[in-house]
């Protein structure tokens, strides 16, 4: 069961990272990057790294999209 959750989280990371590269509009790209940060935080939580997940939420989901805008 745990392996299925990890595979699903990795698939979501791959899809959101591909979407971040494919989007050309800066506003939409910042939103996709925020989604990517949340998905990465979920992946880190599944991999039992809550400290890294909190850092990813703070930097990847909040700070990076704000800097791009």
PDB file of N, CA, C, O and CB in Angstrom:
ATOM      1  N   UNK A   1       0.823  -1.202   0.000  1.00  0.00           N
ATOM      2  CA  UNK A   1       0.000   0.000   0.000  1.00  0.00           C
ATOM      3  C   UNK A   1       0.858   1.253   0.000  1.00  0.00           C
ATOM      4  O   UNK A   1       0.561   2.217  -0.705  1.00  0.00           O
ATOM      5  CB  UNK A   1      -0.932   0.006   1.202  1.00  0.00           C
ATOM      6  N   UNK A   2       1.915   1.236   0.787  1.00  0.00           N
ATOM      7  CA  UNK A   2       2.785   2.405   0.862  1.00  0.00           C
ATOM      8  C   UNK A   2       3.479   2.654  -0.468  1.00  0.00           C
ATOM      9  O   UNK A   2       3.668   3.801  -0.873  1.00  0.00           O
ATOM     10  CB  UNK A   2       3.822   2.230   1.970  1.00  0.00           C
ATOM     11  N   UNK A   3       3.858   1.576  -1.147  1.00  0.00           N
ATOM     12  CA  UNK A   3       4.515   1.731  -2.440  1.00  0.00           C
ATOM     13  C   UNK A   3       3.580   2.354  -3.464  1.00  0.00           C
ATOM     14  O   UNK A   3       4.018   3.136  -4.307  1.00  0.00           O
ATOM     15  CB  UNK A   3       5.019   0.385  -2.944  1.00  0.00           C
ATOM     16  N   UNK A   4       2.308   2.020  -3.401  1.00  0.00           N
ATOM     17  CA  UNK A   4       1.337   2.600  -4.326  1.00  0.00           C
ATOM     18  C   UNK A   4       1.176   4.097  -4.078  1.00  0.00           C
ATOM     19  O   UNK A   4       1.034   4.868  -5.027  1.00  0.00           O
ATOM     20  CB  UNK A   4      -0.017   1.894  -4.193  1.00  0.00           C
ATOM     21  N   UNK A   5       1.198   4.510  -2.827  1.00  0.00           N
ATOM     22  CA  UNK A   5       1.088   5.932  -2.500  1.00  0.00           C
ATOM     23  C   UNK A   5       2.327   6.684  -2.984  1.00  0.00           C
ATOM     24  O   UNK A   5       2.219   7.800  -3.491  1.00  0.00           O
ATOM     25  CB  UNK A   5       0.900   6.127  -0.977  1.00  0.00           C
ATOM     26  N   UNK A   6       3.492   6.080  -2.832  1.00  0.00           N
ATOM     27  CA  UNK A   6       4.728   6.714  -3.295  1.00  0.00           C
ATOM     28  C   UNK A   6       4.720   6.846  -4.813  1.00  0.00           C
ATOM     29  O   UNK A   6       5.106   7.884  -5.351  1.00  0.00           O
ATOM     30  CB  UNK A   6       5.959   5.906  -2.836  1.00  0.00           C
ATOM     31  N   UNK A   7       4.283   5.803  -5.501  1.00  0.00           N
ATOM     32  CA  UNK A   7       4.220   5.856  -6.966  1.00  0.00           C
ATOM     33  C   UNK A   7       3.225   6.915  -7.420  1.00  0.00           C
ATOM     34  O   UNK A   7       3.491   7.643  -8.377  1.00  0.00           O
ATOM     35  CB  UNK A   7       3.832   4.481  -7.546  1.00  0.00           C
ATOM     36  N   UNK A   8       2.088   7.010  -6.748  1.00  0.00           N
ATOM     37  CA  UNK A   8       1.097   8.030  -7.091  1.00  0.00           C
ATOM     38  C   UNK A   8       1.654   9.433  -6.859  1.00  0.00           C
ATOM     39  O   UNK A   8       1.450  10.321  -7.686  1.00  0.00           O
ATOM     40  CB  UNK A   8      -0.185   7.828  -6.270  1.00  0.00           C
ATOM     41  N   UNK A   9       2.351   9.639  -5.749  1.00  0.00           N
ATOM     42  CA  UNK A   9       2.938  10.948  -5.463  1.00  0.00           C
ATOM     43  C   UNK A   9       4.011  11.298  -6.494  1.00  0.00           C
ATOM     44  O   UNK A   9       4.096  12.445  -6.933  1.00  0.00           O
ATOM     45  CB  UNK A   9       3.535  10.970  -4.044  1.00  0.00           C
ATOM     46  N   UNK A  10       4.825  10.326  -6.878  1.00  0.00           N
ATOM     47  CA  UNK A  10       5.840  10.579  -7.905  1.00  0.00           C
ATOM     48  C   UNK A  10       5.204  10.896  -9.254  1.00  0.00           C
ATOM     49  O   UNK A  10       5.714  11.730 -10.002  1.00  0.00           O
ATOM     50  CB  UNK A  10       6.769   9.373  -8.041  1.00  0.00           C
ATOM     51  N   UNK A  11       4.105  10.240  -9.560  1.00  0.00           N
ATOM     52  CA  UNK A  11       3.393  10.531 -10.801  1.00  0.00           C
ATOM     53  C   UNK A  11       2.832  11.950 -10.788  1.00  0.00           C
ATOM     54  O   UNK A  11       2.895  12.653 -11.796  1.00  0.00           O
ATOM     55  CB  UNK A  11       2.263   9.518 -11.018  1.00  0.00           C
ATOM     56  N   UNK A  12       2.288  12.370  -9.654  1.00  0.00           N
ATOM     57  CA  UNK A  12       1.781  13.744  -9.536  1.00  0.00           C
ATOM     58  C   UNK A  12       2.904  14.767  -9.659  1.00  0.00           C
ATOM     59  O   UNK A  12       2.715  15.829 -10.253  1.00  0.00           O
ATOM     60  CB  UNK A  12       1.056  13.930  -8.202  1.00  0.00           C
ATOM     61  N   UNK A  13       4.067  14.454  -9.103  1.00  0.00           N
ATOM     62  CA  UNK A  13       5.221  15.350  -9.232  1.00  0.00           C
ATOM     63  C   UNK A  13       5.632  15.459 -10.694  1.00  0.00           C
ATOM     64  O   UNK A  13       5.908  16.556 -11.180  1.00  0.00           O
ATOM     65  CB  UNK A  13       6.410  14.847  -8.374  1.00  0.00           C
ATOM     66  N   UNK A  14       5.674  14.339 -11.392  1.00  0.00           N
ATOM     67  CA  UNK A  14       6.070  14.361 -12.803  1.00  0.00           C
ATOM     68  C   UNK A  14       5.084  15.156 -13.653  1.00  0.00           C
ATOM     69  O   UNK A  14       5.490  15.916 -14.533  1.00  0.00           O
ATOM     70  CB  UNK A  14       6.185  12.935 -13.341  1.00  0.00           C
ATOM     71  N   UNK A  15       3.799  14.983 -13.393  1.00  0.00           N
ATOM     72  CA  UNK A  15       2.783  15.702 -14.165  1.00  0.00           C
ATOM     73  C   UNK A  15       2.848  17.201 -13.887  1.00  0.00           C
ATOM     74  O   UNK A  15       2.797  18.005 -14.818  1.00  0.00           O
ATOM     75  CB  UNK A  15       1.380  15.165 -13.840  1.00  0.00           C
ATOM     76  N   UNK A  16       2.958  17.580 -12.630  1.00  0.00           N
ATOM     77  CA  UNK A  16       2.982  19.011 -12.308  1.00  0.00           C
ATOM     78  C   UNK A  16       4.285  19.666 -12.753  1.00  0.00           C
ATOM     79  O   UNK A  16       4.276  20.837 -13.136  1.00  0.00           O
ATOM     80  CB  UNK A  16       2.786  19.218 -10.806  1.00  0.00           C
ATOM     81  N   UNK A  17       5.397  18.950 -12.715  1.00  0.00           N
ATOM     82  CA  UNK A  17       6.656  19.515 -13.210  1.00  0.00           C
ATOM     83  C   UNK A  17       6.616  19.692 -14.721  1.00  0.00           C
ATOM     84  O   UNK A  17       7.126  20.682 -15.244  1.00  0.00           O
ATOM     85  CB  UNK A  17       7.839  18.622 -12.816  1.00  0.00           C
ATOM     86  N   UNK A  18       6.017  18.743 -15.421  1.00  0.00           N
ATOM     87  CA  UNK A  18       5.864  18.878 -16.871  1.00  0.00           C
ATOM     88  C   UNK A  18       4.951  20.049 -17.208  1.00  0.00           C
ATOM     89  O   UNK A  18       5.206  20.784 -18.162  1.00  0.00           O
ATOM     90  CB  UNK A  18       5.307  17.580 -17.480  1.00  0.00           C
ATOM     91  N   UNK A  19       3.903  20.221 -16.438  1.00  0.00           N
ATOM     92  CA  UNK A  19       3.003  21.356 -16.657  1.00  0.00           C
ATOM     93  C   UNK A  19       3.710  22.675 -16.386  1.00  0.00           C
ATOM     94  O   UNK A  19       3.459  23.661 -17.079  1.00  0.00           O
ATOM     95  CB  UNK A  19       1.762  21.235 -15.768  1.00  0.00           C
ATOM     96  N   UNK A  20       4.587  22.709 -15.393  1.00  0.00           N
ATOM     97  CA  UNK A  20       5.324  23.942 -15.090  1.00  0.00           C
ATOM     98  C   UNK A  20       6.251  24.323 -16.232  1.00  0.00           C
ATOM     99  O   UNK A  20       6.459  25.507 -16.499  1.00  0.00           O
ATOM    100  CB  UNK A  20       6.129  23.781 -13.797  1.00  0.00           C
ATOM    101  N   UNK A  21       6.805  23.334 -16.902  1.00  0.00           N
ATOM    102  CA  UNK A  21       7.688  23.617 -18.034  1.00  0.00           C
ATOM    103  C   UNK A  21       6.880  24.012 -19.267  1.00  0.00           C
ATOM    104  O   UNK A  21       7.318  24.859 -20.047  1.00  0.00           O
ATOM    105  CB  UNK A  21       8.568  22.397 -18.346  1.00  0.00           C
ATOM    106  N   UNK A  22       5.716  23.414 -19.450  1.00  0.00           N
ATOM    107  CA  UNK A  22       4.930  23.628 -20.660  1.00  0.00           C
ATOM    108  C   UNK A  22       4.181  24.961 -20.664  1.00  0.00           C
ATOM    109  O   UNK A  22       3.926  25.518 -21.732  1.00  0.00           O
ATOM    110  CB  UNK A  22       3.948  22.503 -20.828  1.00  0.00           C
ATOM    111  N   UNK A  23       3.831  25.476 -19.500  1.00  0.00           N
ATOM    112  CA  UNK A  23       3.050  26.719 -19.421  1.00  0.00           C
ATOM    113  C   UNK A  23       3.967  27.905 -19.710  1.00  0.00           C
ATOM    114  O   UNK A  23       5.079  27.982 -19.189  1.00  0.00           O
ATOM    115  CB  UNK A  23       2.374  26.872 -18.016  1.00  0.00           C
ATOM    116  N   UNK A  24       3.490  28.825 -20.542  1.00  0.00           N
ATOM    117  CA  UNK A  24       4.301  29.983 -20.922  1.00  0.00           C
ATOM    118  C   UNK A  24       3.871  31.284 -20.239  1.00  0.00           C
ATOM    119  O   UNK A  24       4.674  32.210 -20.117  1.00  0.00           O
ATOM    120  CB  UNK A  24       4.245  30.164 -22.413  1.00  0.00           C
ATOM    121  N   UNK A  25       2.633  31.363 -19.800  1.00  0.00           N
ATOM    122  CA  UNK A  25       2.136  32.569 -19.138  1.00  0.00           C
ATOM    123  C   UNK A  25       2.703  32.638 -17.720  1.00  0.00           C
ATOM    124  O   UNK A  25       2.554  31.682 -16.958  1.00  0.00           O
ATOM    125  CB  UNK A  25       0.578  32.587 -19.110  1.00  0.00           C
ATOM    126  N   UNK A  26       3.354  33.754 -17.346  1.00  0.00           N
ATOM    127  CA  UNK A  26       3.989  33.827 -16.022  1.00  0.00           C
ATOM    128  C   UNK A  26       3.024  33.666 -14.846  1.00  0.00           C
ATOM    129  O   UNK A  26       3.392  33.082 -13.826  1.00  0.00           O
ATOM    130  CB  UNK A  26       4.698  35.136 -15.889  1.00  0.00           C
ATOM    131  N   UNK A  27       1.812  34.167 -14.970  1.00  0.00           N
ATOM    132  CA  UNK A  27       0.852  34.045 -13.868  1.00  0.00           C
ATOM    133  C   UNK A  27       0.437  32.586 -13.693  1.00  0.00           C
ATOM    134  O   UNK A  27       0.406  32.071 -12.576  1.00  0.00           O
ATOM    135  CB  UNK A  27      -0.392  34.933 -14.124  1.00  0.00           C
ATOM    136  N   UNK A  28       0.125  31.939 -14.787  1.00  0.00           N
ATOM    137  CA  UNK A  28      -0.249  30.521 -14.706  1.00  0.00           C
ATOM    138  C   UNK A  28       0.934  29.668 -14.276  1.00  0.00           C
ATOM    139  O   UNK A  28       0.772  28.686 -13.551  1.00  0.00           O
ATOM    140  CB  UNK A  28      -0.786  30.029 -16.056  1.00  0.00           C
ATOM    141  N   UNK A  29       2.123  30.048 -14.728  1.00  0.00           N
ATOM    142  CA  UNK A  29       3.308  29.286 -14.345  1.00  0.00           C
ATOM    143  C   UNK A  29       3.559  29.383 -12.842  1.00  0.00           C
ATOM    144  O   UNK A  29       3.965  28.399 -12.222  1.00  0.00           O
ATOM    145  CB  UNK A  29       4.535  29.785 -15.119  1.00  0.00           C
ATOM    146  N   UNK A  30       3.326  30.540 -12.255  1.00  0.00           N
ATOM    147  CA  UNK A  30       3.512  30.661 -10.808  1.00  0.00           C
ATOM    148  C   UNK A  30       2.486  29.820 -10.049  1.00  0.00           C
ATOM    149  O   UNK A  30       2.802  29.255  -9.002  1.00  0.00           O
ATOM    150  CB  UNK A  30       3.411  32.131 -10.378  1.00  0.00           C
ATOM    151  N   UNK A  31       1.266  29.735 -10.567  1.00  0.00           N
ATOM    152  CA  UNK A  31       0.264  28.878  -9.933  1.00  0.00           C
ATOM    153  C   UNK A  31       0.637  27.402 -10.051  1.00  0.00           C
ATOM    154  O   UNK A  31       0.458  26.635  -9.106  1.00  0.00           O
ATOM    155  CB  UNK A  31      -1.112  29.119 -10.558  1.00  0.00           C
ATOM    156  N   UNK A  32       1.153  27.012 -11.206  1.00  0.00           N
ATOM    157  CA  UNK A  32       1.565  25.621 -11.387  1.00  0.00           C
ATOM    158  C   UNK A  32       2.759  25.309 -10.492  1.00  0.00           C
ATOM    159  O   UNK A  32       2.856  24.204  -9.956  1.00  0.00           O
ATOM    160  CB  UNK A  32       1.913  25.340 -12.868  1.00  0.00           C
ATOM    161  N   UNK A  33       3.664  26.260 -10.323  1.00  0.00           N
ATOM    162  CA  UNK A  33       4.798  26.050  -9.418  1.00  0.00           C
ATOM    163  C   UNK A  33       4.337  25.919  -7.969  1.00  0.00           C
ATOM    164  O   UNK A  33       4.919  25.156  -7.199  1.00  0.00           O
ATOM    165  CB  UNK A  33       5.799  27.200  -9.546  1.00  0.00           C
ATOM    166  N   UNK A  34       3.303  26.655  -7.599  1.00  0.00           N
ATOM    167  CA  UNK A  34       2.754  26.505  -6.249  1.00  0.00           C
ATOM    168  C   UNK A  34       2.153  25.114  -6.063  1.00  0.00           C
ATOM    169  O   UNK A  34       2.321  24.496  -5.012  1.00  0.00           O
ATOM    170  CB  UNK A  34       1.690  27.585  -5.974  1.00  0.00           C
ATOM    171  N   UNK A  35       1.460  24.630  -7.074  1.00  0.00           N
ATOM    172  CA  UNK A  35       0.905  23.273  -7.012  1.00  0.00           C
ATOM    173  C   UNK A  35       2.029  22.251  -6.936  1.00  0.00           C
ATOM    174  O   UNK A  35       1.938  21.275  -6.191  1.00  0.00           O
ATOM    175  CB  UNK A  35       0.006  22.990  -8.237  1.00  0.00           C
ATOM    176  N   UNK A  36       3.089  22.473  -7.706  1.00  0.00           N
ATOM    177  CA  UNK A  36       4.242  21.571  -7.659  1.00  0.00           C
ATOM    178  C   UNK A  36       4.857  21.548  -6.263  1.00  0.00           C
ATOM    179  O   UNK A  36       5.257  20.487  -5.782  1.00  0.00           O
ATOM    180  CB  UNK A  36       5.295  21.992  -8.695  1.00  0.00           C
ATOM    181  N   UNK A  37       4.938  22.701  -5.612  1.00  0.00           N
ATOM    182  CA  UNK A  37       5.469  22.749  -4.255  1.00  0.00           C
ATOM    183  C   UNK A  37       4.619  21.969  -3.268  1.00  0.00           C
ATOM    184  O   UNK A  37       5.148  21.291  -2.387  1.00  0.00           O
ATOM    185  CB  UNK A  37       5.585  24.174  -3.799  1.00  0.00           C
ATOM    186  N   UNK A  38       3.306  22.062  -3.414  1.00  0.00           N
ATOM    187  CA  UNK A  38       2.408  21.315  -2.525  1.00  0.00           C
ATOM    188  C   UNK A  38       2.537  19.815  -2.776  1.00  0.00           C
ATOM    189  O   UNK A  38       2.563  19.022  -1.835  1.00  0.00           O
ATOM    190  CB  UNK A  38       0.943  21.767  -2.726  1.00  0.00           C
ATOM    191  N   UNK A  39       2.618  19.434  -4.040  1.00  0.00           N
ATOM    192  CA  UNK A  39       2.748  18.010  -4.368  1.00  0.00           C
ATOM    193  C   UNK A  39       4.074  17.464  -3.853  1.00  0.00           C
ATOM    194  O   UNK A  39       4.127  16.341  -3.353  1.00  0.00           O
ATOM    195  CB  UNK A  39       2.637  17.789  -5.891  1.00  0.00           C
ATOM    196  N   UNK A  40       5.138  18.242  -3.970  1.00  0.00           N
ATOM    197  CA  UNK A  40       6.426  17.808  -3.424  1.00  0.00           C
ATOM    198  C   UNK A  40       6.366  17.688  -1.905  1.00  0.00           C
ATOM    199  O   UNK A  40       6.958  16.773  -1.332  1.00  0.00           O
ATOM    200  CB  UNK A  40       7.535  18.786  -3.829  1.00  0.00           C
ATOM    201  N   UNK A  41       5.662  18.598  -1.254  1.00  0.00           N
ATOM    202  CA  UNK A  41       5.515  18.502   0.199  1.00  0.00           C
ATOM    203  C   UNK A  41       4.752  17.240   0.592  1.00  0.00           C
ATOM    204  O   UNK A  41       5.082  16.596   1.587  1.00  0.00           O
ATOM    205  CB  UNK A  41       4.797  19.742   0.746  1.00  0.00           C
ATOM    206  N   UNK A  42       3.740  16.892  -0.186  1.00  0.00           N
ATOM    207  CA  UNK A  42       3.013  15.642   0.073  1.00  0.00           C
ATOM    208  C   UNK A  42       3.935  14.445  -0.120  1.00  0.00           C
ATOM    209  O   UNK A  42       3.902  13.500   0.668  1.00  0.00           O
ATOM    210  CB  UNK A  42       1.780  15.522  -0.854  1.00  0.00           C
ATOM    211  N   UNK A  43       4.757  14.481  -1.163  1.00  0.00           N
ATOM    212  CA  UNK A  43       5.704  13.388  -1.395  1.00  0.00           C
ATOM    213  C   UNK A  43       6.680  13.258  -0.238  1.00  0.00           C
ATOM    214  O   UNK A  43       6.960  12.147   0.213  1.00  0.00           O
ATOM    215  CB  UNK A  43       6.469  13.607  -2.703  1.00  0.00           C
ATOM    216  N   UNK A  44       7.200  14.373   0.247  1.00  0.00           N
ATOM    217  CA  UNK A  44       8.133  14.316   1.371  1.00  0.00           C
ATOM    218  C   UNK A  44       7.450  13.806   2.637  1.00  0.00           C
ATOM    219  O   UNK A  44       8.076  13.121   3.446  1.00  0.00           O
ATOM    220  CB  UNK A  44       8.740  15.697   1.625  1.00  0.00           C
ATOM    221  N   UNK A  45       6.179  14.134   2.809  1.00  0.00           N
ATOM    222  CA  UNK A  45       5.439  13.621   3.960  1.00  0.00           C
ATOM    223  C   UNK A  45       5.248  12.110   3.853  1.00  0.00           C
ATOM    224  O   UNK A  45       5.372  11.389   4.843  1.00  0.00           O
ATOM    225  CB  UNK A  45       4.077  14.322   4.077  1.00  0.00           C
ATOM    226  N   UNK A  46       4.947  11.640   2.654  1.00  0.00           N
ATOM    227  CA  UNK A  46       4.794  10.198   2.443  1.00  0.00           C
ATOM    228  C   UNK A  46       6.118   9.483   2.695  1.00  0.00           C
ATOM    229  O   UNK A  46       6.136   8.364   3.208  1.00  0.00           O
ATOM    230  CB  UNK A  46       4.291   9.906   1.010  1.00  0.00           C
ATOM    231  N   UNK A  47       7.215  10.124   2.337  1.00  0.00           N
ATOM    232  CA  UNK A  47       8.537   9.535   2.549  1.00  0.00           C
ATOM    233  C   UNK A  47       9.041   9.742   3.975  1.00  0.00           C
ATOM    234  O   UNK A  47      10.207   9.474   4.266  1.00  0.00           O
ATOM    235  CB  UNK A  47       9.530  10.124   1.565  1.00  0.00           C
ATOM    236  N   UNK A  48       8.171  10.217   4.863  1.00  0.00           N
ATOM    237  CA  UNK A  48       8.451  10.405   6.283  1.00  0.00           C
ATOM    238  C   UNK A  48       9.575  11.405   6.535  1.00  0.00           C
ATOM    239  O   UNK A  48      10.486  11.157   7.324  1.00  0.00           O
ATOM    240  CB  UNK A  48       8.803   9.081   6.913  1.00  0.00           C
ATOM    241  N   UNK A  49       9.489  12.536   5.848  1.00  0.00           N
ATOM    242  CA  UNK A  49      10.420  13.636   6.068  1.00  0.00           C
ATOM    243  C   UNK A  49       9.605  14.908   6.313  1.00  0.00           C
ATOM    244  O   UNK A  49       9.543  15.773   5.439  1.00  0.00           O
ATOM    245  CB  UNK A  49      11.395  13.810   4.848  1.00  0.00           C
ATOM    246  N   UNK A  50       8.978  15.035   7.494  1.00  0.00           N
ATOM    247  CA  UNK A  50       8.091  16.179   7.724  1.00  0.00           C
ATOM    248  C   UNK A  50       8.820  17.515   7.790  1.00  0.00           C
ATOM    249  O   UNK A  50       8.242  18.545   7.443  1.00  0.00           O
ATOM    250  CB  UNK A  50       7.328  15.975   8.997  1.00  0.00           C
ATOM    251  N   UNK A  51      10.079  17.519   8.228  1.00  0.00           N
ATOM    252  CA  UNK A  51      10.812  18.780   8.282  1.00  0.00           C
ATOM    253  C   UNK A  51      11.085  19.313   6.881  1.00  0.00           C
ATOM    254  O   UNK A  51      10.984  20.516   6.643  1.00  0.00           O
ATOM    255  CB  UNK A  51      12.127  18.601   9.043  1.00  0.00           C
ATOM    256  N   UNK A  52      11.424  18.437   5.968  1.00  0.00           N
ATOM    257  CA  UNK A  52      11.647  18.844   4.580  1.00  0.00           C
ATOM    258  C   UNK A  52      10.327  19.272   3.944  1.00  0.00           C
ATOM    259  O   UNK A  52      10.297  20.202   3.138  1.00  0.00           O
ATOM    260  CB  UNK A  52      12.293  17.693   3.767  1.00  0.00           C
ATOM    261  N   UNK A  53       9.238  18.597   4.303  1.00  0.00           N
ATOM    262  CA  UNK A  53       7.926  18.949   3.768  1.00  0.00           C
ATOM    263  C   UNK A  53       7.508  20.348   4.210  1.00  0.00           C
ATOM    264  O   UNK A  53       6.960  21.110   3.413  1.00  0.00           O
ATOM    265  CB  UNK A  53       6.879  17.924   4.210  1.00  0.00           C
ATOM    266  N   UNK A  54       7.762  20.689   5.465  1.00  0.00           N
ATOM    267  CA  UNK A  54       7.426  22.040   5.938  1.00  0.00           C
ATOM    268  C   UNK A  54       8.267  23.101   5.239  1.00  0.00           C
ATOM    269  O   UNK A  54       7.760  24.166   4.889  1.00  0.00           O
ATOM    270  CB  UNK A  54       7.624  22.139   7.454  1.00  0.00           C
ATOM    271  N   UNK A  55       9.535  22.817   5.037  1.00  0.00           N
ATOM    272  CA  UNK A  55      10.392  23.755   4.309  1.00  0.00           C
ATOM    273  C   UNK A  55       9.918  23.918   2.870  1.00  0.00           C
ATOM    274  O   UNK A  55       9.915  25.026   2.334  1.00  0.00           O
ATOM    275  CB  UNK A  55      11.853  23.280   4.333  1.00  0.00           C
ATOM    276  N   UNK A  56       9.522  22.824   2.252  1.00  0.00           N
ATOM    277  CA  UNK A  56       9.025  22.883   0.881  1.00  0.00           C
ATOM    278  C   UNK A  56       7.732  23.679   0.803  1.00  0.00           C
ATOM    279  O   UNK A  56       7.527  24.433  -0.148  1.00  0.00           O
ATOM    280  CB  UNK A  56       8.809  21.475   0.331  1.00  0.00           C
ATOM    281  N   UNK A  57       6.864  23.523   1.786  1.00  0.00           N
ATOM    282  CA  UNK A  57       5.630  24.310   1.794  1.00  0.00           C
ATOM    283  C   UNK A  57       5.924  25.798   1.911  1.00  0.00           C
ATOM    284  O   UNK A  57       5.293  26.617   1.243  1.00  0.00           O
ATOM    285  CB  UNK A  57       4.724  23.866   2.940  1.00  0.00           C
ATOM    286  N   UNK A  58       6.879  26.142   2.757  1.00  0.00           N
ATOM    287  CA  UNK A  58       7.186  27.558   2.966  1.00  0.00           C
ATOM    288  C   UNK A  58       7.858  28.174   1.748  1.00  0.00           C
ATOM    289  O   UNK A  58       7.477  29.257   1.304  1.00  0.00           O
ATOM    290  CB  UNK A  58       8.077  27.729   4.188  1.00  0.00           C
ATOM    291  N   UNK A  59       8.848  27.492   1.213  1.00  0.00           N
ATOM    292  CA  UNK A  59       9.634  28.066   0.118  1.00  0.00           C
ATOM    293  C   UNK A  59       9.006  27.765  -1.237  1.00  0.00           C
ATOM    294  O   UNK A  59       8.779  28.676  -2.033  1.00  0.00           O
ATOM    295  CB  UNK A  59      11.065  27.534   0.157  1.00  0.00           C
ATOM    296  N   UNK A  60       8.728  26.505  -1.499  1.00  0.00           N
ATOM    297  CA  UNK A  60       8.269  26.114  -2.824  1.00  0.00           C
ATOM    298  C   UNK A  60       6.848  26.512  -3.139  1.00  0.00           C
ATOM    299  O   UNK A  60       6.528  26.795  -4.294  1.00  0.00           O
ATOM    300  CB  UNK A  60       8.397  24.664  -2.977  1.00  0.00           C
ATOM    301  N   UNK A  61       5.990  26.540  -2.140  1.00  0.00           N
ATOM    302  CA  UNK A  61       4.585  26.831  -2.401  1.00  0.00           C
ATOM    303  C   UNK A  61       4.224  28.285  -2.181  1.00  0.00           C
ATOM    304  O   UNK A  61       3.256  28.769  -2.768  1.00  0.00           O
ATOM    305  CB  UNK A  61       3.723  25.974  -1.540  1.00  0.00           C
ATOM    306  N   UNK A  62       4.960  28.985  -1.364  1.00  0.00           N
ATOM    307  CA  UNK A  62       4.596  30.366  -1.049  1.00  0.00           C
ATOM    308  C   UNK A  62       5.590  31.381  -1.602  1.00  0.00           C
ATOM    309  O   UNK A  62       5.199  32.320  -2.295  1.00  0.00           O
ATOM    310  CB  UNK A  62       4.483  30.536   0.445  1.00  0.00           C
ATOM    311  N   UNK A  63       6.847  31.199  -1.305  1.00  0.00           N
ATOM    312  CA  UNK A  63       7.834  32.224  -1.637  1.00  0.00           C
ATOM    313  C   UNK A  63       8.171  32.276  -3.121  1.00  0.00           C
ATOM    314  O   UNK A  63       8.219  33.362  -3.700  1.00  0.00           O
ATOM    315  CB  UNK A  63       9.090  31.990  -0.853  1.00  0.00           C
ATOM    316  N   UNK A  64       8.401  31.145  -3.740  1.00  0.00           N
ATOM    317  CA  UNK A  64       8.801  31.122  -5.149  1.00  0.00           C
ATOM    318  C   UNK A  64       7.728  31.702  -6.078  1.00  0.00           C
ATOM    319  O   UNK A  64       8.065  32.525  -6.929  1.00  0.00           O
ATOM    320  CB  UNK A  64       9.120  29.698  -5.569  1.00  0.00           C
ATOM    321  N   UNK A  65       6.449  31.311  -5.956  1.00  0.00           N
ATOM    322  CA  UNK A  65       5.445  31.953  -6.824  1.00  0.00           C
ATOM    323  C   UNK A  65       5.311  33.453  -6.587  1.00  0.00           C
ATOM    324  O   UNK A  65       5.054  34.206  -7.527  1.00  0.00           O
ATOM    325  CB  UNK A  65       4.099  31.300  -6.617  1.00  0.00           C
ATOM    326  N   UNK A  66       5.480  33.891  -5.354  1.00  0.00           N
ATOM    327  CA  UNK A  66       5.401  35.331  -5.095  1.00  0.00           C
ATOM    328  C   UNK A  66       6.559  36.083  -5.742  1.00  0.00           C
ATOM    329  O   UNK A  66       6.384  37.205  -6.217  1.00  0.00           O
ATOM    330  CB  UNK A  66       5.386  35.597  -3.592  1.00  0.00           C
ATOM    331  N   UNK A  67       7.729  35.475  -5.763  1.00  0.00           N
ATOM    332  CA  UNK A  67       8.871  36.109  -6.416  1.00  0.00           C
ATOM    333  C   UNK A  67       8.679  36.187  -7.927  1.00  0.00           C
ATOM    334  O   UNK A  67       9.126  37.144  -8.558  1.00  0.00           O
ATOM    335  CB  UNK A  67      10.151  35.349  -6.093  1.00  0.00           C
ATOM    336  N   UNK A  68       8.029  35.204  -8.501  1.00  0.00           N
ATOM    337  CA  UNK A  68       7.801  35.211  -9.944  1.00  0.00           C
ATOM    338  C   UNK A  68       6.765  36.242 -10.360  1.00  0.00           C
ATOM    339  O   UNK A  68       6.827  36.781 -11.465  1.00  0.00           O
ATOM    340  CB  UNK A  68       7.366  33.842 -10.406  1.00  0.00           C
ATOM    341  N   UNK A  69       5.819  36.516  -9.480  1.00  0.00           N
ATOM    342  CA  UNK A  69       4.800  37.509  -9.824  1.00  0.00           C
ATOM    343  C   UNK A  69       5.396  38.891  -9.724  1.00  0.00           C
ATOM    344  O   UNK A  69       4.706  39.880  -9.973  1.00  0.00           O
ATOM    345  CB  UNK A  69       3.566  37.385  -8.908  1.00  0.00           C
TER     346      UNK A  69
END
